[in-house]
Amino acid sequence: MDVRARVGQNVQKVRRDKGLSQEELAHRANIHQTYLSGVEGGKRNPSVLVLARIANALEIDIIDLFRTHGKGPSL
């Protein structure tokens, strides 16, 4: 799986598990909702700084965004 798709799926899973809308997460991470949608869809190639803001907004470690499902700690 492409790393962008994996990161996007992980962002989306954690966001949904926490009961957040894309709009709310985008606001917390200080990014535009359409950009977040592109990240979740695996279409955007976010910088490390943007990924750090998303991870902080989700209250997770940035490394969790890169994990493959079934390996390492669960999200």
TORZAZA-245200 format. One line per field, with one value per residue: residue number from 1; residue in one letter; x, y, z of N, C-alpha, C in turn. Coordinates in pm, 1 decimal. Each point is the difference from the previous one (the first is absolute). Layout:
n [NUM, ...]
res [A, ...]
n.u [X, ...]
n.v [Y, ...]
n.w [Z, ...]
ca.u [X, ...]
ca.v [Y, ...]
ca.w [Z, ...]
c.u [X, ...]
c.v [Y, ...]
c.w [Z, ...]
***
This chain:
n [1, 2, 3, 4, 5, 6, 7, 8, 9, 10, 11, 12, 13, 14, 15, 16, 17, 18, 19, 20, 21, 22, 23, 24, 25, 26, 27, 28, 29, 30, 31, 32, 33, 34, 35, 36, 37, 38, 39, 40, 41, 42, 43, 44, 45, 46, 47, 48, 49, 50, 51, 52, 53, 54, 55, 56, 57, 58, 59, 60, 61, 62, 63, 64, 65, 66, 67, 68, 69, 70, 71, 72, 73, 74, 75]
res [M, D, V, R, A, R, V, G, Q, N, V, Q, K, V, R, R, D, K, G, L, S, Q, E, E, L, A, H, R, A, N, I, H, Q, T, Y, L, S, G, V, E, G, G, K, R, N, P, S, V, L, V, L, A, R, I, A, N, A, L, E, I, D, I, I, D, L, F, R, T, H, G, K, G, P, S, L]
n.u [84.8, -38.0, 111.0, -29.8, -31.3, 112.1, 71.7, -56.2, 13.9, 123.6, 18.0, -58.7, 67.6, 110.7, -14.9, -39.3, 105.3, 51.7, -80.7, 106.8, -55.1, 4.7, -110.9, -39.8, 41.0, -49.8, -105.3, -2.2, 17.9, -91.3, -79.6, -9.4, -131.2, 5.3, 97.2, -66.6, -101.6, 86.7, 36.1, -123.5, -15.3, 114.9, -62.4, 12.1, 108.1, -57.4, 43.5, 118.2, 12.8, -61.6, 72.9, 97.6, -51.1, -14.9, 118.5, 48.2, -69.3, 52.3, 97.7, 77.0, 87.5, 79.8, 78.5, -105.4, 27.9, 117.5, -60.6, 38.8, -126.7, -14.4, 76.5, 68.6, 6.6, -116.2, -66.4]
n.v [-118.3, 95.9, 61.1, 74.4, -113.4, -57.2, 109.7, 13.2, -131.8, 14.2, 111.6, -53.7, -110.9, 64.8, 79.6, -103.8, -70.2, 120.0, -35.0, 25.2, 112.0, -5.8, 68.8, -77.1, -111.9, 43.2, 38.3, -115.3, -49.2, 95.3, -87.0, 15.4, -4.4, 70.4, 63.4, 2.7, 32.5, 80.8, 35.8, 3.7, 62.2, 33.5, 114.7, 39.0, 72.8, -13.1, 116.8, -20.8, 127.8, -19.9, -107.7, 76.6, 98.0, -86.4, -56.8, 122.3, 34.6, -114.1, 67.4, -21.0, -98.8, 83.9, -82.4, 20.8, 113.0, -56.6, -40.5, -124.4, -9.4, -37.0, 108.9, -28.6, 103.0, -34.3, 56.9]
n.w [0.0, -76.5, 39.4, -108.1, -63.0, 47.5, -18.3, -119.1, -17.4, 47.1, -70.7, -105.0, 21.8, 32.3, -104.3, -71.0, 43.0, -22.5, -99.9, -73.7, -41.5, -132.4, 4.0, 101.7, -59.7, -113.7, 70.8, 66.2, -124.3, -11.2, -63.2, -130.6, 12.7, -111.5, 64.2, 115.1, -75.6, -59.7, 122.5, 47.7, -115.1, 60.5, -22.5, 124.5, -13.0, 119.5, 39.8, 50.8, -23.2, -115.9, -24.9, 44.7, -73.3, -100.4, 20.1, 16.4, -106.1, -45.0, 60.1, -108.6, 4.7, -60.9, 67.1, 77.8, -62.0, 26.0, 109.4, -29.0, -36.7, 126.2, -11.6, 107.9, 83.8, 47.0, -97.6]
ca.u [-84.8, 68.4, 8.0, -101.5, -128.2, 4.8, -13.2, -136.4, -90.2, 22.6, -58.1, -145.3, -42.4, 12.2, -97.0, -133.1, -2.8, -11.4, -126.9, 23.2, -25.3, 116.5, 3.0, 52.5, 141.9, 70.2, 8.1, 96.6, 134.8, 25.0, 11.1, -129.8, -71.7, 20.0, 135.5, -10.6, -68.9, 100.7, 91.7, -71.3, -21.3, 128.2, 30.5, 93.3, 128.2, 19.9, 132.7, 14.5, -57.9, -145.8, -30.8, 16.6, -117.6, -112.9, 21.3, -25.4, -143.2, -61.4, 59.8, 73.6, 137.5, 6.1, 37.2, -122.5, -57.6, 70.6, -8.2, -82.2, -97.1, 38.1, 138.6, 25.5, -114.0, -121.0, -32.2]
ca.v [118.3, 128.4, 60.3, 105.1, -66.3, -52.4, 114.2, 49.1, -92.8, 10.2, 127.1, -14.4, -94.9, 62.5, 110.1, -57.2, -62.5, 107.0, 68.6, 132.8, 22.2, 54.9, 143.6, 21.8, -33.3, 101.7, 119.4, -25.9, -11.8, 125.5, -22.9, 9.6, -127.1, -68.1, -56.3, -119.2, -99.4, -53.1, -83.3, -123.0, -73.1, -43.0, 81.2, 105.8, -41.3, 102.0, 13.1, -53.3, 98.6, -15.1, -126.3, 22.3, 73.8, -93.6, -93.0, 74.0, 24.6, -129.4, -42.2, -124.2, 17.2, 7.5, -130.6, -78.4, 27.2, -79.3, -143.9, -89.5, -65.8, -132.5, 0.4, 103.5, 34.7, 38.7, 141.5]
ca.w [0.0, -5.8, 134.2, 11.8, 26.7, 136.4, 91.6, -12.0, 67.8, 144.5, 45.4, -3.8, 103.6, 131.9, 4.5, 20.0, 132.8, 98.9, -21.6, -56.2, -141.6, -69.9, 28.1, 134.9, 0.7, -78.4, 84.7, 107.7, -57.6, -70.9, -143.7, -66.0, -2.3, -128.4, 3.7, 83.4, -81.0, -91.6, 78.7, 32.6, -123.6, -54.7, -118.4, 39.6, 55.8, 103.6, 59.6, 135.2, 91.7, -5.4, 67.2, 144.3, 46.6, -0.4, 111.1, 124.7, 9.0, 31.7, 126.8, -21.4, -43.2, -146.4, -54.5, -15.2, -131.5, -100.0, 31.2, -79.6, 86.6, 43.3, 46.9, 100.5, 85.3, -73.0, 6.3]
c.u [89.3, -3.3, -103.9, -136.8, -4.8, -19.2, -143.3, -100.2, 13.9, -58.1, -151.6, -50.7, 3.9, -102.2, -140.1, -12.8, -18.3, -126.5, 13.7, -41.0, 129.9, 15.1, 62.5, 149.0, 80.9, 17.7, 105.8, 143.9, 40.2, 34.5, -140.0, -63.7, 20.4, 139.8, -0.1, -68.7, 97.0, 101.2, -66.6, -22.1, 128.9, 42.3, 100.1, 126.4, 38.3, 143.5, 1.4, -62.7, -152.1, -40.6, 13.1, -119.6, -122.9, 11.6, -27.5, -149.2, -75.8, 47.7, 62.1, 143.1, 2.9, 32.5, -123.1, -66.1, 60.7, -14.2, -88.9, -94.4, 45.8, 143.7, 17.1, -125.0, -120.6, -23.6, -117.4]
c.v [124.5, 65.8, 110.3, -59.6, -52.7, 111.9, 51.9, -88.4, 8.9, 128.2, -14.8, -92.6, 64.0, 112.2, -54.2, -64.4, 103.5, 82.3, 140.4, 5.1, 46.6, 148.1, 28.5, -31.7, 103.7, 127.9, -18.0, -3.6, 125.8, -24.9, 8.3, -138.3, -73.2, -59.9, -129.1, -112.6, -65.0, -88.6, -133.8, -86.7, -48.7, 77.6, 111.0, -61.7, 101.9, 1.1, -62.4, 96.7, -9.0, -129.5, 13.5, 76.2, -89.3, -96.5, 67.9, 23.6, -128.2, -56.4, -138.8, 35.0, -4.5, -135.9, -87.4, 23.0, -88.2, -150.4, -73.5, -71.2, -140.8, -9.1, 114.3, 28.4, 38.4, 148.2, 16.0]
c.w [0.0, 138.4, 16.8, 31.4, 142.4, 101.0, -3.0, 70.7, 150.9, 56.6, 8.2, 111.4, 138.7, 14.8, 28.8, 137.4, 110.2, -18.4, -55.6, -146.7, -65.1, 31.9, 137.2, 6.5, -76.0, 81.6, 109.1, -52.0, -76.9, -147.6, -59.6, -9.2, -132.2, -9.4, 82.7, -75.9, -99.2, 69.8, 29.3, -123.4, -64.7, -122.9, 28.1, 57.7, 107.0, 51.8, 139.0, 100.5, 2.2, 68.8, 151.2, 55.9, 5.2, 117.8, 134.0, 19.1, 35.2, 133.6, -10.6, -37.2, -152.2, -62.4, -22.7, -136.2, -108.2, 20.4, -97.1, 95.2, 32.0, 49.4, 98.3, 80.3, -84.1, 18.2, 87.1]
***
